[in-house]
Amino acid sequence: MSFYQENMKEITTLQLVSQIIGKIKLEYAHQQPQWAHVVLDITPRGFTTGLLKQNGEAFIIEADLVHNRVIVETVSGDETVALEDGKTVRTYYEEIMDAARRLGLYLSIFTTPQEMKTTTPFELDEDHHHYNPDVSREILAWFQYASDAEAMFLAPLRIRKAMPGLFWGTFDVSCFAVYDQFEPFPDDTKVIERAAFDEHMIEFGFWLGDDTFKDPTFFVLPYPFVSDTVLEVDDSFPEGSYFKAEMAEYLYEMKNGRDEQEKEKIAQFFRASFVKSRQHLGWDNQQHCFNSLKMNENQR
């Protein structure tokens, strides 16, 4: 069985915890195009909201997967909530909100999960209660690996962009490049999609796997979505890359695990997918995107 299939219950519970934290950021961060403001930052120990404010009070919330806790921190102190097996999502929600109140934060969020099969509001969810420290650390290791691989490609790219982070709705580590051409999503009743997809863009992402994909997988998704065609995969792509028409995405499955040398292939996959996607989308004036930065090399 795959990592996802073996640990699906633990992954789902942790995703729901990330949704509680992410929905707090959704409510208290300055809004940005493409929902860039809701992304959780990957840290050495887990993932965090970064700096937020409520009624003038600065705070952050972090899921620390190394020490198995959620930390709510303000200038006046911090409160912790233990991550532990057997604790329900309902209890996590109540304890995180209570911890915030003890620090003078009176937070309010929409409590129904988004972009998941489960739609039980957090305050009623007693079905998801699985936690394993080893699984959480493996998830963190994959998220850190994906974030670094994506940044290695995207950071020097000369284009408007959002750097990698955890999109808690779909529990993937993603980033994107945006082209300045307005392209409204065709169905304005779709609350998530109408804001996520309203300009030409290319998303570069990673997810842990699912019932269909055995291995953790990187993907590239152009918008407007590709339809009625299969984008080319040629010698510029690393071996194993392919375009899946049903998903309208380029895909690269991590069959060899988290090998550091594999990051070069991922960067190659992203670059080749970017070139083919921008050609398909008809982006003009992109010749400069890969021009070298006029900077001395740092200690990266």
C-alpha positions as CSV (number, residue, x, y, z in Angstrom):
1,M,0.0,0.0,0.0
2,S,1.1,3.6,-0.6
3,F,1.9,6.1,2.2
4,Y,-1.5,7.8,1.5
5,Q,-3.5,4.6,1.6
6,E,-1.7,3.3,4.7
7,N,-2.2,6.6,6.6
8,M,-5.4,8.1,5.1
9,K,-7.1,8.5,8.5
10,E,-4.1,10.4,10.0
11,I,-3.7,12.5,6.9
12,T,-7.4,13.4,6.9
13,T,-7.4,14.4,10.6
14,L,-4.3,16.6,10.1
15,Q,-5.9,18.2,7.1
16,L,-8.9,19.1,9.1
17,V,-6.7,20.6,11.8
18,S,-5.0,22.6,9.0
19,Q,-8.4,23.7,7.9
20,I,-9.3,25.1,11.3
21,I,-6.0,27.1,11.3
22,G,-6.3,28.0,7.6
23,K,-9.9,29.3,8.1
24,I,-8.6,31.6,10.8
25,K,-6.1,33.0,8.4
26,L,-8.8,33.3,5.8
27,E,-10.7,35.6,8.1
28,Y,-7.9,37.7,9.5
29,A,-5.4,38.2,6.7
30,H,-5.4,41.0,4.0
31,Q,-7.1,39.5,1.0
32,Q,-5.0,38.8,-2.2
33,P,-5.9,37.6,-5.7
34,Q,-6.0,33.8,-6.3
35,W,-6.6,33.3,-2.5
36,A,-2.8,33.8,-2.0
37,H,-3.6,35.2,1.5
38,V,-5.0,32.0,2.9
39,V,-1.8,29.9,2.3
40,L,-0.1,28.5,5.4
41,D,3.7,28.9,5.5
42,I,5.8,25.8,5.8
43,T,8.2,26.0,8.8
44,P,11.0,23.8,10.2
45,R,8.4,22.3,12.6
46,G,5.1,22.4,10.7
47,F,2.9,25.1,9.2
48,T,1.8,28.5,10.4
49,T,-0.6,31.4,9.7
50,G,2.2,33.9,9.8
51,L,1.5,37.3,11.4
52,L,-2.2,38.1,11.7
53,K,-4.2,40.8,13.6
54,Q,-7.6,40.8,15.3
55,N,-8.8,44.1,16.7
56,G,-5.3,45.4,16.7
57,E,-3.8,42.4,18.5
58,A,-1.0,40.6,16.6
59,F,-1.0,36.8,16.7
60,I,0.1,33.7,14.9
61,I,-1.0,30.1,15.1
62,E,1.3,27.2,14.3
63,A,0.9,23.5,14.0
64,D,4.2,22.1,15.4
65,L,4.4,18.6,14.1
66,V,7.8,18.0,15.7
67,H,6.5,18.5,19.3
68,N,2.9,17.5,18.5
69,R,1.1,20.6,19.4
70,V,-0.8,23.7,18.1
71,I,0.6,27.0,19.4
72,V,-1.4,30.2,19.6
73,E,1.0,33.1,20.3
74,T,0.5,36.8,21.0
75,V,2.7,39.5,22.6
76,S,1.2,38.7,26.0
77,G,1.9,35.0,25.9
78,D,1.1,31.7,24.2
79,E,-1.2,28.7,24.7
80,T,-0.8,25.2,23.4
81,V,-3.1,22.5,22.3
82,A,-1.8,18.9,22.2
83,L,-1.9,16.9,19.0
84,E,-2.7,13.3,20.1
85,D,-4.3,10.2,18.9
86,G,-7.9,9.8,20.0
87,K,-8.6,13.6,20.1
88,T,-11.5,14.5,17.8
89,V,-11.7,17.4,15.4
90,R,-14.5,18.8,17.6
91,T,-12.1,18.9,20.5
92,Y,-9.3,20.5,18.5
93,Y,-11.7,23.2,17.3
94,E,-12.9,23.9,20.8
95,E,-9.4,23.9,22.4
96,I,-7.9,26.1,19.7
97,M,-10.7,28.6,20.1
98,D,-10.5,28.5,23.9
99,A,-6.8,29.0,23.8
100,A,-7.3,32.1,21.6
101,R,-9.9,33.5,24.0
102,R,-7.6,33.1,26.9
103,L,-5.1,35.3,25.1
104,G,-7.8,37.9,24.4
105,L,-8.6,36.8,20.8
106,Y,-12.3,36.3,20.0
107,L,-12.1,34.5,16.6
108,S,-14.9,33.5,14.4
109,I,-14.7,31.2,11.3
110,F,-17.0,29.3,8.9
111,T,-16.7,25.8,10.4
112,T,-17.7,23.6,7.4
113,P,-14.7,21.9,5.8
114,Q,-13.9,22.9,2.2
115,E,-12.8,20.9,-0.8
116,M,-13.0,17.6,1.1
117,K,-15.4,14.6,1.1
118,T,-16.4,15.3,4.7
119,T,-18.7,18.2,5.3
120,T,-19.3,17.8,9.0
121,P,-18.7,21.2,10.8
122,F,-15.7,21.1,13.1
123,E,-17.8,21.5,16.2
124,L,-19.7,18.3,15.4
125,D,-16.9,16.1,14.0
126,E,-16.2,13.2,16.3
127,D,-15.4,10.8,13.4
128,H,-11.8,12.1,12.7
129,H,-9.5,11.5,15.7
130,H,-6.4,9.8,14.3
131,Y,-2.9,11.1,15.0
132,N,0.5,9.5,14.7
133,P,3.7,11.5,15.3
134,D,5.7,9.5,12.8
135,V,3.1,10.1,10.1
136,S,3.0,13.8,10.8
137,R,6.8,14.1,10.6
138,E,6.8,12.2,7.3
139,I,4.1,14.6,6.0
140,L,6.1,17.5,7.1
141,A,9.3,16.1,5.4
142,W,7.3,15.8,2.1
143,F,5.9,19.3,2.5
144,Q,9.3,20.8,3.2
145,Y,10.8,18.9,0.2
146,A,8.0,20.1,-2.1
147,S,8.3,23.7,-0.9
148,D,12.0,23.7,-1.6
149,A,11.7,22.1,-5.0
150,E,9.0,24.5,-6.1
151,A,10.9,27.5,-4.8
152,M,14.1,26.4,-6.5
153,F,12.2,26.7,-9.8
154,L,9.9,29.7,-9.1
155,A,12.1,32.0,-7.0
156,P,14.4,33.3,-9.9
157,L,11.6,33.3,-12.5
158,R,10.9,36.9,-13.7
159,I,7.1,37.0,-13.5
160,R,4.4,37.9,-11.0
161,K,4.1,35.0,-8.6
162,A,3.1,33.6,-5.3
163,M,5.7,31.5,-3.5
164,P,5.0,28.0,-2.2
165,G,2.8,27.3,0.8
166,L,0.2,24.9,2.1
167,F,-3.2,25.2,0.5
168,W,-5.3,23.7,3.3
169,G,-8.4,23.2,1.3
170,T,-6.8,20.5,-0.9
171,F,-3.8,19.9,1.4
172,D,-1.3,20.5,-1.3
173,V,1.9,22.6,-1.4
174,S,1.5,24.9,-4.3
175,C,2.7,28.1,-5.9
176,F,1.8,29.9,-9.1
177,A,2.9,32.3,-11.8
178,V,0.4,34.9,-13.1
179,Y,0.1,36.6,-16.5
180,D,-1.6,40.0,-16.6
181,Q,-4.6,39.0,-18.6
182,F,-8.0,39.0,-16.9
183,E,-10.0,35.7,-17.5
184,P,-13.0,35.5,-15.2
185,F,-14.1,32.0,-14.2
186,P,-17.2,31.1,-16.2
187,D,-19.4,30.2,-13.2
188,D,-19.6,33.1,-10.8
189,T,-21.6,31.0,-8.3
190,K,-18.5,29.0,-7.5
191,V,-17.1,30.9,-4.5
192,I,-13.7,29.3,-4.5
193,E,-13.1,29.0,-8.2
194,R,-14.2,32.5,-9.1
195,A,-11.5,34.0,-7.0
196,A,-8.8,31.4,-7.6
197,F,-9.1,31.5,-11.4
198,D,-9.7,35.0,-12.7
199,E,-6.4,35.7,-14.5
200,H,-4.2,33.7,-16.8
201,M,-1.9,31.6,-14.5
202,I,0.1,28.4,-14.2
203,E,0.0,26.6,-10.9
204,F,2.9,24.4,-9.7
205,G,2.0,22.0,-6.9
206,F,2.4,18.8,-5.0
207,W,0.1,16.4,-3.1
208,L,0.7,13.3,-1.0
209,G,-1.4,11.0,-3.2
210,D,-4.9,9.7,-3.2
211,D,-7.0,6.7,-4.1
212,T,-5.8,7.0,-7.7
213,F,-2.2,8.1,-7.4
214,K,-0.1,5.7,-5.4
215,D,2.9,8.0,-5.0
216,P,3.3,11.6,-3.9
217,T,3.0,13.6,-7.1
218,F,4.0,17.0,-8.5
219,F,1.6,18.7,-11.0
220,V,1.4,21.8,-13.3
221,L,-2.0,23.2,-14.1
222,P,-2.5,26.0,-16.7
223,Y,-5.5,28.3,-16.5
224,P,-7.6,28.9,-18.6
225,F,-8.0,25.1,-18.3
226,V,-6.8,23.0,-21.2
227,S,-9.7,21.3,-23.0
228,D,-10.1,19.2,-26.1
229,T,-6.3,18.8,-26.5
230,V,-3.3,17.0,-25.0
231,L,-0.3,19.2,-24.3
232,E,3.0,18.0,-25.6
233,V,5.6,16.1,-23.6
234,D,8.9,16.0,-25.4
235,D,12.6,15.5,-24.6
236,S,12.7,18.7,-22.5
237,F,10.7,16.9,-19.8
238,P,12.3,14.4,-17.4
239,E,11.5,10.7,-18.0
240,G,8.2,9.8,-16.4
241,S,6.4,13.1,-17.1
242,Y,3.0,13.0,-18.8
243,F,-0.1,15.1,-19.5
244,K,-3.4,13.8,-18.2
245,A,-6.2,15.2,-20.3
246,E,-9.0,14.4,-17.7
247,M,-7.2,16.5,-15.1
248,A,-5.8,19.1,-17.6
249,E,-2.5,18.8,-15.8
250,Y,1.1,17.8,-16.4
251,L,2.1,15.2,-13.8
252,Y,5.3,13.8,-12.4
253,E,5.0,11.0,-9.8
254,M,7.7,10.5,-7.1
255,K,8.3,6.8,-7.5
256,N,11.9,7.1,-6.2
257,G,11.1,8.8,-2.9
258,R,12.6,12.1,-1.6
259,D,16.0,11.9,-3.3
260,E,17.8,15.3,-3.3
261,Q,19.0,14.6,-6.8
262,E,15.4,14.2,-7.8
263,K,14.9,18.0,-7.3
264,E,16.8,18.7,-10.5
265,K,14.3,16.6,-12.4
266,I,11.4,18.3,-10.7
267,A,12.8,21.7,-11.7
268,Q,13.2,20.4,-15.2
269,F,9.6,19.2,-15.1
270,F,8.4,22.6,-13.9
271,R,10.4,24.5,-16.5
272,A,9.3,22.3,-19.4
273,S,5.7,22.4,-18.3
274,F,5.9,26.2,-17.9
275,V,7.3,26.7,-21.4
276,K,4.6,24.4,-23.0
277,S,1.8,25.9,-20.9
278,R,2.6,29.5,-21.7
279,Q,2.9,28.6,-25.4
280,H,-0.5,27.0,-25.3
281,L,-2.0,30.1,-23.4
282,G,-0.4,32.5,-25.9
283,W,1.6,34.5,-23.4
284,D,3.6,37.2,-25.1
285,N,6.8,38.9,-24.0
286,Q,8.1,36.0,-21.9
287,Q,11.6,35.7,-23.3
288,H,13.1,37.4,-20.3
289,C,11.6,35.0,-17.7
290,F,14.7,32.9,-17.4
291,N,17.2,35.7,-17.5
292,S,19.8,35.2,-14.8
293,L,19.6,37.4,-11.7
294,K,22.4,40.0,-11.5
295,M,23.4,38.9,-8.0
296,N,26.4,37.1,-6.5
297,E,25.5,33.6,-5.5
298,N,24.5,33.3,-1.8
299,Q,25.0,30.4,0.6
300,R,21.8,28.6,-0.4
